[in-house]
Amino acid sequence: MLVDDEPAVRRSLARILRSHGFSVHEAENGQAALAVLEQHDIDTVVSDVVMPGLSGLELMTKAQTTGKSPGFVLVTGQPSIDSAMEAHHAGAARYMLKPVHAEDLRAAVRQSGHDRTNRGLDRRADAWSSPNISTEEREAVAFGAAVRAATTHYKPVIRWSAQAIEGYEASLQSEVPGTGSAETLRRRAQTLGRQHELGRSFRTCAALPLLQQPERGNLYVPIDLSDFDDEELYDRRAPLSQMAERVYLQVRGLRGLSPSEHLRDSIARLRTLGFRFVVDGFGPGFNHLDLFACLRPDIVKLDASLVRGIHHATSHQRIVRSVHATCAALGIELCAAELGDIDECVALADLGCDLMQGPAFGKPSPTLHCII
């Protein structure tokens, strides 16, 4: 169903969706949309945010009480951080800016329909002991609940020479008892084929707090190789892309990977948007330097095993000094992770490492903070 108080916009979007095979109902305002919901089983509602009477967000809230729980794609010509955050936390599949491109709208509606299927499993699971609920459905329900409850925590990244905060690294935190760690959640996403759902949720949650606080500095965001196949990552209107020039992408799963044309093309597309890259976990066992030519990293993050206790380990000091000399010649900065001792920080600073993070500067927290 399309909901917009501007007839021309409503007809245009309806024409796009019908051309892709969707059956479309139209409503000129929120009250009319509620009436349609009472009479029809609607998979997805595409609604303007700002309308007379009920806003798109208010419509979404009321629709969720009908027991049908359609998916929602919200579109607006008057975007704001507050409405974007409210839409995300309310469970909107997408928050899109007008004018909406045809292919983006089609993809958003299809994704919303997929999400609704998963919500349908939630409704079937009101009796967990029922023999009618299969193991696969239980897994899907548990995963959906875990994604909705997951939170983003932040670790400060420090520039030692300035004794100042450079930015924050985001990390996914699983908050549902029994779902295990964030890594377990990622493995479940892969098993269920829902990596993009998890990745989109994490990237949006990670970006929004710093998007509205540019004075907080840069954002370091871990991504998986599967994220390169998600077109949302390249969408200029996505929250993370809107602050791309302040974002460093940390690509997981590089060890043992050989550069490919697909990876090179993906990196080039993301760099065009303004993203920069971090090679994570550089240390013992990292022997694929050909990835440097592919990623052209802006920062190399030293593995914790290399920097832990480095003020006592002369062999590690020599390695870091050599790595720093090579990186400096290439215009690459060094960052040390998991630092818990001030003596480690001082030793690494003397070796040329200026970016640092770890318990010495604050534990992961849902708020942006630092101890320095």
Secondary structure, DSSP 8 states (H G I E B T S, - for coil): -EE-S-HHHHHHHHHHHHHTT----EESSHHHHHHHHHHS--SEEEEESS-SSS-HHHHHHHHTTSSS--EEEEEESS--HHHHHHHHHHT-SEEEESS--HHHHHHHHHHHHHHHHHHHHHHHTTSTT-TTS-HHHHHHHHHHHHHHH-EEEEEEEEEGGGTEEEEEEEEEE--STTS--HHHHHHHHHHHT-HHHHHHHHHHHHHHHHHT-GGG-EEEEEE-GGGGG-GGGG-TTSHHHHTGGGEEEEE---TT----HHHHHHHHHHHHHT-EEEEEEESTT---THHHHHH--SEEEE-HHHHTTTTT-HHHHHHHHHHHHHHHHHT-EEEE-S---HHHHHHHHHTT--EE-SGGG---BSS-----
